[in-house]
Amino acid sequence: MTVDAPVRVRAALWRRALAELLGTGLLVAVVVGSGIAAQRLSADTGLRLLENSFATALGLGVLIVLFAPVSGAHFNPVVSLADLVRGRRDRTGLTAGALAVYLAAQLAGGIGGAVLADAMFAVPVAISTTDRATPATLLAEVVATAGLVLLIVGLSHAGRSVAVTAAAVGAYIGAAYWFTSSTSFANPAVTIGRIFTDTFAGIAPASAVPFIGAQLVGAALAVGLAAALFPARRH
């Protein structure tokens, strides 16, 4: 959905799946890798978060520019789900079969990206022990995910270019690191990937489950708001 309006994605499904796997994997590698680097370079938690968020915002923008012409650069199961729901009316979104392929690629990429980041920093792959789920952080995940999905739908509806989309989405995620108490995971594939690193960016499995539930709620809220704000065009 990221570039559906300005750039029609016509690549074969296997190419799109490969782009989603690589894009999601590299995104998680950026998140986890920059978190490990920040943890080693800085003693102050705020500075670590700044370094982590800055790298993630830039990395995400680059990945969108690179992979958007191939797959739409979803890198996120809730974005793909929203694309399916939004596209039903004019048959421009993912089919159910394509959605299943996208989800599998994104989840595999998310896990692979965390393992790759651990390996690059010689950190043993381990299940995270960082508990993050509280009522406040779950509310933050609803807000963060709703904002992200609504932004992407709005950009697609307005026909914004890939460059504008990359900048806007990267900026939103960079900002959401700071204005949400959860540091804005806003992505089930990234959340699952971050289970597999017991480092600065990790999340314990017991926290990941409610985080994903909150992300699904946020995505549903965004789809409802998008239906009111951005009605389907009539042909």
Secondary structure, DSSP 8 states (H G I E B T S, - for coil): -TTTTTS---S-HHHHHHHHHHHHHHHHHHHHHHHHHHHHH-S-HHHHHHHHHHHHHHHHHHHHHHHHHHH----SHHHHHHHHHHHTTTT-S--HHHHHHHHHHHHHHHHHHHHHHHHHTT------------HHHHHHHHHHHHHHHHHHHHHHHHT--HHHHHHHHHHHHHHHHHHSTT-----HHHHHHGGG--STT---HHHHHHHHHHHHHHHHHHHHHHHHHS-----
